[in-house]
Amino acid sequence: MKKAIIYYSKTGNTRDVSQKLNHKMNVDLLEVKAESDDPNILNPHLVEIPDVTSYNHLIFASPVHGFNLCKIMNSYLNQLPDLKGKTVDLFITHFFPFAWMGGNRTLKQMKKILENKNAIVNQMTSINWKSKKRDLVISNMIESYAK
Ligand SMILES: Cc1cc2nc3c(=O)[nH]c(=O)nc-3n(C[C@H](O)[C@H](O)[C@H](O)COP(=O)(O)O)c2cc1C
């Protein structure tokens, strides 16, 4: 089964976790990039758009911005082709202390976009950067996603 981890990261946290996950998984690690990292641009112009067509399993990762999925990952996910037959795991990183302050909503938004493209969404993880349990959450996720 061909797998990839596809992430967007503005300040490095999501990249850091994606790289750790890939130490264990050793798959293709692909970054979404936009012309500008300004989180307020409504329709960001993507300059690196990882192609998902050859993969059976995808892991998408994003930060939370303004209680929502950040606009760059939102644009990327929305431009994907049909994902029928592909399975997906998700994770997000966020900073505010409670999952209801953006983390849960962002995972739901990602799931909805991907299910509308006929992907099967399996595991979802919210990583709170401020939490004392952060490293444990990350290591549990890595164990589970790398199976
Ligand atoms: C513009 C902006 C908006 C943010 N909004 C939220 C938010 O609503 N909720 C939250 O928990 N964290 C929020 N954060 C914090 C980031 O989600 C968090 O630091 C994340 O780990 C950053 O990931 P990155 O380093 O991969 O970009 C925000 C950060 C930025 C820069």
PDBQT file of the ligand as one rigid body, heavy atoms in Angstrom, charges set to zero:
ROOT
HETATM    1  C1  LIG A 201      -3.160  33.213  12.737  1.00  0.00    +0.000 C 
HETATM    2  C2  LIG A 201      -3.211  32.135  13.778  1.00  0.00    +0.000 A 
HETATM    3  C3  LIG A 201      -4.436  31.770  14.332  1.00  0.00    +0.000 A 
HETATM    4  C4  LIG A 201      -4.515  30.773  15.307  1.00  0.00    +0.000 A 
HETATM    5  N1  LIG A 201      -5.726  30.416  15.825  1.00  0.00    +0.000 NA
HETATM    6  C5  LIG A 201      -5.803  29.393  16.726  1.00  0.00    +0.000 A 
HETATM    7  C6  LIG A 201      -7.086  28.967  17.225  1.00  0.00    +0.000 A 
HETATM    8  O1  LIG A 201      -8.135  29.465  16.883  1.00  0.00    +0.000 OA
HETATM    9  N2  LIG A 201      -7.099  27.933  18.139  1.00  0.00    +0.000 N 
HETATM   10  C7  LIG A 201      -5.959  27.329  18.586  1.00  0.00    +0.000 A 
HETATM   11  O2  LIG A 201      -6.057  26.417  19.412  1.00  0.00    +0.000 OA
HETATM   12  N3  LIG A 201      -4.742  27.719  18.113  1.00  0.00    +0.000 NA
HETATM   13  C8  LIG A 201      -4.641  28.717  17.188  1.00  0.00    +0.000 A 
HETATM   14  N4  LIG A 201      -3.417  29.112  16.701  1.00  0.00    +0.000 N 
HETATM   15  C9  LIG A 201      -2.212  28.390  17.152  1.00  0.00    +0.000 C 
HETATM   16  C10 LIG A 201      -1.766  27.331  16.140  1.00  0.00    +0.000 C 
HETATM   17  O3  LIG A 201      -2.839  26.523  15.717  1.00  0.00    +0.000 OA
HETATM   18  C11 LIG A 201      -0.720  26.401  16.774  1.00  0.00    +0.000 C 
HETATM   19  O4  LIG A 201       0.349  27.159  17.282  1.00  0.00    +0.000 OA
HETATM   20  C12 LIG A 201      -0.220  25.374  15.773  1.00  0.00    +0.000 C 
HETATM   21  O5  LIG A 201       0.481  24.349  16.444  1.00  0.00    +0.000 OA
HETATM   22  C13 LIG A 201       0.684  26.010  14.727  1.00  0.00    +0.000 C 
HETATM   23  O6  LIG A 201       1.071  25.026  13.803  1.00  0.00    +0.000 OA
HETATM   24  P1  LIG A 201       2.273  25.302  12.785  1.00  0.00    +0.000 P 
HETATM   25  O7  LIG A 201       3.500  25.623  13.635  1.00  0.00    +0.000 OA
HETATM   26  O8  LIG A 201       2.443  24.010  12.071  1.00  0.00    +0.000 OA
HETATM   27  O9  LIG A 201       1.894  26.429  11.910  1.00  0.00    +0.000 OA
HETATM   28  C14 LIG A 201      -3.315  30.119  15.742  1.00  0.00    +0.000 A 
HETATM   29  C15 LIG A 201      -2.082  30.488  15.186  1.00  0.00    +0.000 A 
HETATM   30  C16 LIG A 201      -2.025  31.481  14.213  1.00  0.00    +0.000 A 
HETATM   31  C17 LIG A 201      -0.681  31.858  13.631  1.00  0.00    +0.000 C 
ENDROOT
TORSDOF 0
